[in-house]
Amino acid sequence: MEIQLKEISVRELVENFEDNAEAGVVGYGGKLDIRPPYQREFIYNDKQRDAVIDTITKEFPLNVMYWAVREDGNFEIIDGQQRTISICQYFNGDFSVDFSGNKLAFHNLTNDQKDQILNYKLTVYQCSGTDREKLDWFKTINIAGEKLTDQELRNAVYSGTWVTDAKKYFSKSGCVAYSIGSDYLNGTPIRQDYLETVINWVSGGEIEKYMSKHQHDQNAAALWRYFQDVITWVETTFTQKRKFMKGVDWGTLYNKYKDEQCNTEKIEKEIAKLILDDDVTKKSGIYPYILTHDEKHLSIRAFSDAIKQKVYEEQKGVCSKCREHFALEEMEADHITPWHEGGKTISENCQMLCKECNRRKSGK
């Protein structure tokens, strides 16, 4: 991998600056992609934006910026987007900053003041290399400030037509994925949480492999159709919407159970019963439990230390199975009547077993 340290003047940076919203933001004579498809939308507030210009006018150093070199020889910003847009927007006359008590836009400045800003030198590292080298490099530099998420880092490595189109569906405030999936997904589209989640679903956890395969696809329509199919399956299988449906691993469940016939009326009755069960401590786990019947999803309430001590004393430290005596810390609490058979997590339904007997019982 090759990394070059450059000094870029503000004058060079703002040359041919254009902000075409969804169509892209460019500068540096049209050679710098200021808002590549993996970058978050502009998030600096007015105070932070003004501080960038104040730093330049005082000729204090700004933090180092990082650009990636594309195959065509042009560049894209990896780190420094917020500072770059602040500088370019000020040059463009989009806002004013305080100069000795006066709010002045760039066009209000004297020629000397303008030249001082335009001649200011920015420190930029330019990186070119393999996808893996870039990913490792991005992770190394991403250690301060508003960090890139893992998915933003991946988007940087596998940027192209596919990522650009995927962002249209999954990565904008108020995007279409949010409109149909916000009740079911955690996170926020703008930080790439939605995109990461759906790729994780469709790829079975092989996110980088999937992105590498589809990097140069013309669009992400297949991913969007998959996401719509998942949401449709959720809404037709679990017909009543509840707040703890958010964050369930829906895609994984869809991949495995989408072709099974479900009795939705029976499902809703079972869900309602589990919601009222105080022993079910993880309500979001009800949905995978309905399909898998694996109790681990429910985090069934454990016996308290007080109950364990009480039952241990009643049993005089003797294991209910092997009838041997053990210290309390050598024993485990067990449901006499299993939870799935209606047994509750109360002292009357508790027995203390040695760890070996409890292991054997659980393994049956």
N, C-alpha and C positions, 0 to 999 in steps of 0.2 A: 504494500500500500504506500502511496506517495502523499505526503502532507506538506504543503507549502505555506509559509507565513507571508502575508501580504499587508501592505498599508494601502487602504482605499480611501480617497478623499470623499467628503460629503458631496462635493461637486460631481464626482464620477458616479456615486451611488444614486443620486436623484436624476441623472440624465435619462430622459425619455420615460420618466415615471408615469405609469398608468394604473389606475384602479378601476377595473371593469367588473367589480363585484364577482359574480359567479364565473365569469369568463376568465378571471385571473388577475393577479397583481404583479407587475413587473417593474424593474428598474435597471440601473447599471447599463444604460444604453440598450435596454431590451434583452440583455443577456442573463439577467438574474430573475428567477422565479421566486418572488417574495412570499407567495402563499401557495406552496405546493400542496398536492391533494391530501397529504397526511397532516398538515399543520392545523392547529386549532384556529378558530376565528379570533379576531382581535379582542383581547381581554383587558388591556391596560385601562385604568380609569384616568380621569383628567389630571389628577395629581401625579401619577406615575409618568404619564405622557409629557407633562410640563417639566418634570425632573430630568428627562432625557435632554431636552433643549437647554435647560439650565446648566447641565453638566458640560455641554458643548461650548456654550458661551463663556463659561468660566475656564475652559480649556483643561478640565479635569478628564482623566481617562475613563472611557466607557469599558464595560466588560468585553472580553474577546468574543467575536462572532465566528460561526462555523458555517461554511458553505460546502456542499458536495458538488463535485464536477460530474456533469452528465456525459453520456457517450458522445453527444454532438458538440462537446466543448463548452456548452453553456453551464449555468450554475443554478442551484436551488438552495434556499436557506434551510439549515438544520437547526441552528440555535441563533437567536437574535432577531426573530421576526418582529417582536413587539417594538424593539428599539428602532429597527429599520422603518417600519410603518410610521412610527412617531416622527422620525426625521423627515420622511418623504411627505407626510401630510402637512407638516409645518411649512416646508418649502412650497407646497402646493397651495398654501393659504387657507387650509381647513380649520385652523384654530389660532389663537393668540396666546402669548405668554407675557409674564410681567417683566418689564424692563424699568427699574427704578420707579416703580409705582404706576407705570403706564402699561396697559395691555396692548401689545403690538404684534401684528401678523408679520410674516416675512417681508411682504411687500411694503410695510411701513418702516422698515429699517433703513439706516443710512447705507451707502455703498460699502463703507468700511466694515460695518456690522455684518452685512451680507457676506462679504469676502471672508471675514473671520470664521463664519459658520461653514461656508463652502470649502474652505481650505483645511478644515479640521480633518485629522487623519483617524480613520477607524482601523483597528487591528482585526484581521480576518485570517482564519486558517481555512485553506482550501484542500479538500480531501478527494482522492480518486483511488479506486481499488475494487476488489471483488465484493459481492454482496455480504459475505460473511465478515470480511475485514471492516466494511462500513458499519455493520451492525455492532460489532465489538467496539468500534471507535465511538459510535453514538452513545453506547451504554457508558463508556468511560468518561466522556465529557458531560454527560447528563447527570451531574452531581450537585448542582446548585440551582437556586431560583425556582421558577415554575417548571418542574421536571416534566419531560415527556413521559407518557405512559408507555407500557410495553407495546401496545398496539400502534401507537404513534411512531415508535421506533421501527416496528415491522413495516409500516406504511412507507417509511423513508427508504428502506432497503428495496422494497418491491414496488416502488412507485411506477406508474404507467397508466395506460388507458383503463385498466380494470379498477385500480384504486380510485381513479378520478370518478368513474361512474358509480362505484360502490358508495362513495361519500355522498353522492346525490340522494341515495336512499336512506343511509344509516348515520350520517355524521354531521347533520346540520340541526340547529335549533328548530324545533317544529317540523322535522323531516317526516316523511310518510311512515317510516318504521316506528317513530314515536307515536304517531296518531293511532296506530293499531296495536302497538305492543307495550305502551308505557305502563299498563296495569300488570304486565307479566315479567318485565325485565328490570334489573337493577342498573344503577349508574345513569350516565347522561350521554346523549349522542355526541355532543361537542368534544368530549374527551375520548371518543372512539369506543366507549364501553359496549354500545349496541353492535357495532361492527365486529368487535372481538368476540362477543358472545355468539353471534350467528355463524361466524366462521368456525369457531370451536365446535359448535353443534354439527355443522355439515361435514366437517373433516374428522370427526371423532377425536378431537384434541390435537390433530396434526396441523396447526394453524400455518406455520411457516411453509410446510410442504404444499399445502393447498394454495397459498398465495404465490409461491414460486411457480407452480403449474399454470396458474391463471393470470400471471402478471401482465401478459401482453394480449389478453382477450380484449375484444373491442368493447365489451360492456359486462356488467355484473347482473344481467337480467336473470340468470339461472339462480343466483344467490337470493335475489329478491323474491322470486317465485317460491323457493324453498321456505323462506321466512314466512310468507303468506300462508303456505300450506301448514306450517307448524301452528301458527296462531289460529287458523280455522279449525284445526284438529282439537286444540285446547278448548276453544269455545263451544264446539259441538259435543265434546266428551264430558266436560265439566261445565254444565249449563248455567250455574249460578256463580256470578263473579264475587270474589271475596278478597279482602286486602292482603291476606297472607299468600295469595297466589304469586305475588311478586318475588322474583328471584329463584323460582323453581327451575331445575334443569330441564326445561320443557323439550328442547331439541333432542336430548338423549332419550327421553321417554318416547317422543314421536318416532324416532328412528327404529325403536324396537317394537312398539305396540300400535303403530298407526293402522295396521291391517286387521287388528282384532275387533270383533263385534262387541260393543259395550251396551249395557242396559243403563241408560242415563238416569232413569228414575231410581233404580237401585243404588247407583253410585251416589246420588245426592242424599239419599237417606243415610247411607253409611258415613258420608262426610259429616252430616249434621250430628250424628251420634258421636263421632270421634271428636268433634269440636267441643262437645259438652263433657268429654272425659277428662277429668283433672289430671289423670296419669299421663296424658299425652302432652308433653311439654314443648314439642316443636310442631306447631300447627301447619307450617308449610310442608312438613314431611308427610302430611296426610295424602297428598296427591301421588307421590311415588309409591306410598304404601298401598293405596287402592289398586295399583297395577301390579306391584311386585309381591305384596303381602310380607314384606321383610320389615320386622319391627324396628330395625336399626334406624329407619327413617323418622320414627316418631319420638325418639329419645324418651322412652318410658321413664317416668319419675323413679328415681332410686330411693331405697330406704334411707331414712335419716340416721345420723350417728346415734341419736337418742333411742330410736327404735332398735337399732343393732345392739346397743348396750343392754337394753331392757330384755330382749329375747335371749341374748347370750347368758344373762344372769338366770333367766327362767330355765334354760337348758343346762345350767351349771357348767357351761363350757364344753358340753359333749355334742359332737356332730350328730345330726339327726339321721345320717345314713350309716356311717361306719361305726358309730358309737364310741369313737375314740375322743380323748380330751385334747383340746387345743387352746392356745392363747387367743384372745380376741383378734389380734392382728393377723393370725393364721387362718381366719375364717372369713366367709363371705355370706351376705344376706341373699336369700332366694325366695321367690314367690312359691308358696305351697300350691295354690291354684294359679296356673299361668295367667298372665294378663289377657291373652287372646281368648281365654275361656271364662273371662269375667272376673278374674282375681284382681283385687285392689292392692295398692301399695300401702298397707296398714299393718300394724303390729300383729293383728290376729291372722294375717295371711303371710307372715314372715317365719322362716326357719333359718338357722345358722348352720352352714355346711363348711367342712374343711375345703380348702381350695381344690384339692384333688377330686373330691366327691362332686363339687359344684361343676368342675370342668367336665367330668364324665356325664353328668346330668344334662348340661348344656349341649353336649355333643351328640346326644341321642337324636 
